[in-house]
Amino acid sequence: MLLIQRELYDLEDRYKKAMMTNAHLDNEKQALKYEADRLRDQVDDMTEQTTELQRELRDKTRVCSHTTQSLLNIIGSVLKEMVLCKKLLC
């Protein structure tokens, strides 16, 4: 009878430990799910920011190219005027 009680006690103890382990693992699983969701949201936000920054870069590159072309045209005009003035002065 004592042996059966001892075995019952051991089984109950193992059961309690298993339940505690399961609860711990479940908590850990929930924490990891939360972290994965948080990281997924962070990746989504960064993807949106990257897309927006790429669009802004394209727009600013286009403006810069137009400005550079305009500046080159002005420089060309000024140089032509200088050559003309030099011819007139000589």
KEROTI-915687 format. One line per field, with one value per residue: x, y, z of N, C-alpha, C in turn; residue number from 0; chain. Coordinates in nm, 4 decimals. Example, Ala and Ser with C-alpha at 12.3 -4.5 7.8 and 13.67 -1.06 7.14 Angstrom:
n_xx <- 1.3190 1.2850
n_yy <- -0.5690 -0.2250
n_zz <- 0.7800 0.7080
ca_xx <- 1.2300 1.3670
ca_yy <- -0.4500 -0.1060
ca_zz <- 0.7800 0.7140
c_xx <- 1.3200 1.2900
c_yy <- -0.3300 0.0030
c_zz <- 0.7800 0.7870
resi <- 0 1
chain <- A A
end
This chain:
n_xx <- 0.0820 0.1922 0.3836 0.2278 0.1078 0.3348 0.4134 0.1904 0.2164 0.4598 0.3809 0.1858 0.3470 0.5186 0.3247 0.2410 0.4792 0.5025 0.2767 0.3454 0.5689 0.4476 0.2832 0.4780 0.6081 0.3959 0.3566 0.6031 0.5782 0.3665 0.4887 0.6912 0.5344 0.4173 0.6469 0.7299 0.5132 0.5426 0.7934 0.7316 0.5498 0.7265 0.9006 0.7198 0.6625 0.9177 0.9524 0.7567 0.8597 1.1008 1.0101 0.8853 1.1074 1.2608 1.0970 1.1047 1.3779 1.3980 1.2400 1.3869 1.6287 1.5519 1.4793 1.7280 1.8740 1.7411 1.7968 2.0763 2.1057 1.9875 2.1660 2.4007 2.3203 2.2948 2.5602 2.6799 2.5594 2.6596 2.9328 2.9337 2.8522 3.0701 3.2745 3.1804 3.1892 3.4663 3.5549 3.4429 3.5824 3.8391
n_yy <- -0.1195 0.1243 0.1525 0.1922 0.4332 0.5905 0.5749 0.6951 0.9509 1.0238 1.0151 1.2177 1.4307 1.4375 1.4917 1.7492 1.8886 1.8553 1.9955 2.2519 2.2920 2.2836 2.5105 2.7071 2.6787 2.7449 3.0140 3.1133 3.0594 3.2318 3.4769 3.4732 3.4702 3.7224 3.8809 3.8115 3.9126 4.1832 4.2347 4.1765 4.3815 4.5944 4.5456 4.5812 4.8558 4.9632 4.8838 5.0348 5.2903 5.2751 5.2502 5.5001 5.6693 5.5946 5.6866 5.9626 6.0026 5.9464 6.1580 6.3843 6.3375 6.3639 6.6378 6.7468 6.6677 6.8149 7.0738 7.0734 7.0461 7.2850 7.4681 7.4018 7.4822 7.7597 7.8234 7.7581 7.9522 8.1857 8.1531 8.1661 8.4295 8.5543 8.4863 8.6190 8.8837 8.9069 8.8840 9.1161 9.3077 9.2784
n_zz <- 0.0000 0.0781 -0.1175 -0.3433 -0.2766 -0.2738 -0.5423 -0.6574 -0.5518 -0.6734 -0.9430 -0.9422 -0.8776 -1.1021 -1.2923 -1.2120 -1.2548 -1.5294 -1.6146 -1.5294 -1.6873 -1.9404 -1.9168 -1.8933 -2.1406 -2.3075 -2.2375 -2.3240 -2.5950 -2.6622 -2.6091 -2.8020 -3.0327 -3.0128 -3.0319 -3.2915 -3.4401 -3.3803 -3.4941 -3.7587 -3.8135 -3.7860 -4.0000 -4.2104 -4.1775 -4.2257 -4.4885 -4.6161 -4.5609 -4.6997 -4.9635 -4.9933 -4.9573 -5.1779 -5.3844 -5.3314 -5.3750 -5.6519 -5.7515 -5.6619 -5.7885 -6.0531 -6.0550 -5.9948 -6.2194 -6.4200 -6.3296 -6.3470 -6.6240 -6.7085 -6.5940 -6.7346 -6.9891 -6.9472 -6.8817 -7.1244 -7.2887 -7.1705 -7.2184 -7.4998 -7.5308 -7.4143 -7.5922 -7.8179 -7.7256 -7.6886 -7.9510 -8.0543 -7.9148 -7.9986
ca_xx <- 0.0000 0.2846 0.4467 0.1281 0.0957 0.4594 0.4047 0.0883 0.2781 0.5580 0.3065 0.1260 0.4582 0.5579 0.2142 0.2488 0.5958 0.4701 0.1816 0.4219 0.6506 0.3553 0.2433 0.5960 0.6258 0.2863 0.3906 0.7152 0.5227 0.2904 0.5856 0.7566 0.4356 0.4071 0.7710 0.7259 0.4170 0.6044 0.8980 0.6639 0.4999 0.8432 0.9455 0.6210 0.6854 1.0440 0.9295 0.6837 0.9531 1.1959 0.9399 0.8680 1.2388 1.3001 1.0192 1.1619 1.5084 1.3725 1.1926 1.4962 1.7264 1.4948 1.4930 1.8713 1.9131 1.6866 1.8725 2.2097 2.0926 1.9637 2.2919 2.4912 2.2722 2.3303 2.7061 2.7069 2.5184 2.7547 3.0582 2.9129 2.8528 3.2079 3.3481 3.1319 3.2448 3.6100 3.5698 3.4090 3.6850 3.9663
ca_yy <- 0.0000 0.2372 0.1609 0.2502 0.5752 0.6552 0.5842 0.7958 1.0792 1.0496 1.0462 1.3496 1.5266 1.4453 1.5576 1.8921 1.9432 1.8595 2.1046 2.3761 2.3038 2.3198 2.6503 2.7874 2.6736 2.8206 3.1560 3.1420 3.0588 3.3558 3.5866 3.4659 3.5136 3.8672 3.9365 3.7916 4.0105 4.3154 4.2441 4.1805 4.5192 4.6801 4.5245 4.6475 5.0004 4.9955 4.8663 5.1546 5.4028 5.2564 5.2836 5.6457 5.7309 5.5707 5.7789 6.0956 6.0050 5.9594 6.2942 6.4794 6.3124 6.4244 6.7833 6.7761 6.6537 6.9311 7.1903 7.0617 7.0760 7.4297 7.5343 7.3821 7.5700 7.8976 7.8349 7.7624 8.0838 8.2848 8.1357 8.2202 8.5750 8.5967 8.4763 8.7295 9.0085 8.9062 8.9143 9.2563 9.3913 9.2628
ca_zz <- 0.0000 0.0858 -0.2485 -0.4344 -0.2408 -0.3179 -0.6879 -0.6849 -0.5207 -0.7798 -1.0648 -0.9244 -0.8840 -1.2430 -1.3619 -1.1792 -1.3238 -1.6721 -1.6319 -1.5153 -1.8087 -2.0489 -1.8979 -1.9247 -2.2865 -2.3680 -2.2174 -2.4121 -2.7306 -2.6786 -2.6144 -2.9327 -3.1325 -3.0000 -3.0860 -3.4371 -3.4923 -3.3658 -3.5958 -3.8887 -3.8274 -3.8040 -4.1378 -4.2964 -4.1669 -4.2923 -4.6321 -4.6593 -4.5565 -4.8087 -5.0875 -4.9951 -4.9773 -5.3164 -5.4661 -5.3101 -5.4414 -5.7958 -5.7772 -5.6413 -5.8944 -6.1731 -6.0398 -6.0022 -6.3604 -6.4911 -6.2845 -6.4063 -6.7670 -6.7201 -6.5602 -6.8481 -7.0966 -6.9107 -6.8953 -7.2682 -7.3387 -7.1189 -7.2919 -7.6347 -7.5171 -7.3870 -7.7178 -7.9011 -7.6699 -7.7140 -8.0950 -8.0761 -7.8537 -8.0696
c_xx <- 0.0863 0.3527 0.3533 0.1117 0.2185 0.4569 0.3028 0.1445 0.3777 0.4885 0.2424 0.2321 0.5038 0.4512 0.2192 0.3651 0.5690 0.3731 0.2533 0.5085 0.5638 0.3132 0.3591 0.6181 0.5171 0.3115 0.5022 0.6676 0.4469 0.3840 0.6554 0.6627 0.4228 0.5293 0.7736 0.6293 0.4752 0.7113 0.8390 0.6104 0.6154 0.8964 0.8499 0.6411 0.8118 1.0311 0.8569 0.7767 1.0529 1.1332 0.9233 1.0012 1.2886 1.2252 1.0756 1.2968 1.4924 1.3312 1.3070 1.6057 1.6803 1.5110 1.6398 1.9201 1.8648 1.7664 2.0128 2.2065 2.0709 2.0922 2.3921 2.4502 2.3106 2.4806 2.7444 2.6725 2.6169 2.8868 3.0466 2.9178 2.9940 3.2919 3.3090 3.1913 3.3938 3.6368 3.5442 3.5178 3.8174 3.9658
c_yy <- 0.1258 0.2602 0.2262 0.3984 0.6531 0.6752 0.6907 0.9356 1.1180 1.0876 1.1841 1.4591 1.5457 1.5183 1.7092 1.9581 1.9555 1.9748 2.2399 2.3991 2.3451 2.4665 2.7438 2.7933 2.7514 2.9708 3.1990 3.1505 3.1884 3.4763 3.5888 3.5072 3.6656 3.9337 3.9244 3.8916 4.1514 4.3358 4.2508 4.3211 4.6163 4.6677 4.5934 4.7994 5.0417 4.9805 4.9877 5.2763 5.3950 5.2939 5.4346 5.7159 5.7104 5.6644 5.9206 6.1083 6.0208 6.1025 6.3954 6.4604 6.3758 6.5764 6.8233 6.7681 6.7731 7.0576 7.1897 7.0969 7.2249 7.5073 7.5203 7.4697 7.7153 7.9185 7.8424 7.8978 8.1914 8.2740 8.1901 8.3728 8.6276 8.5924 8.5900 8.8630 9.0177 8.9399 9.0619 9.3495 9.3828 9.3206
c_zz <- 0.0000 -0.0491 -0.3500 -0.4054 -0.2885 -0.4704 -0.7285 -0.6609 -0.6310 -0.9104 -1.0572 -0.9367 -1.0293 -1.3245 -1.3376 -1.2526 -1.4738 -1.7012 -1.6224 -1.6394 -1.9270 -2.0388 -1.9354 -2.0765 -2.3586 -2.3547 -2.3120 -2.5580 -2.7577 -2.6895 -2.7502 -3.0452 -3.1309 -3.0625 -3.2387 -3.5009 -3.4893 -3.4734 -3.7363 -3.9155 -3.8548 -3.9478 -4.2349 -4.2966 -4.2426 -4.4443 -4.6887 -4.6640 -4.6717 -4.9425 -5.1015 -5.0215 -5.1208 -5.4112 -5.4543 -5.3809 -5.5925 -5.8314 -5.7662 -5.7459 -6.0247 -6.1685 -6.0546 -6.1470 -6.4418 -6.4561 -6.3455 -6.5544 -6.7902 -6.6946 -6.6752 -6.9663 -7.0706 -6.9274 -7.0435 -7.3278 -7.2957 -7.1947 -7.4343 -7.6319 -7.4940 -7.5146 -7.8106 -7.8557 -7.6998 -7.8607 -8.1225 -8.0216 -7.9294 -8.2042
resi <- 0 1 2 3 4 5 6 7 8 9 10 11 12 13 14 15 16 17 18 19 20 21 22 23 24 25 26 27 28 29 30 31 32 33 34 35 36 37 38 39 40 41 42 43 44 45 46 47 48 49 50 51 52 53 54 55 56 57 58 59 60 61 62 63 64 65 66 67 68 69 70 71 72 73 74 75 76 77 78 79 80 81 82 83 84 85 86 87 88 89
chain <- A A A A A A A A A A A A A A A A A A A A A A A A A A A A A A A A A A A A A A A A A A A A A A A A A A A A A A A A A A A A A A A A A A A A A A A A A A A A A A A A A A A A A A A A A A
end
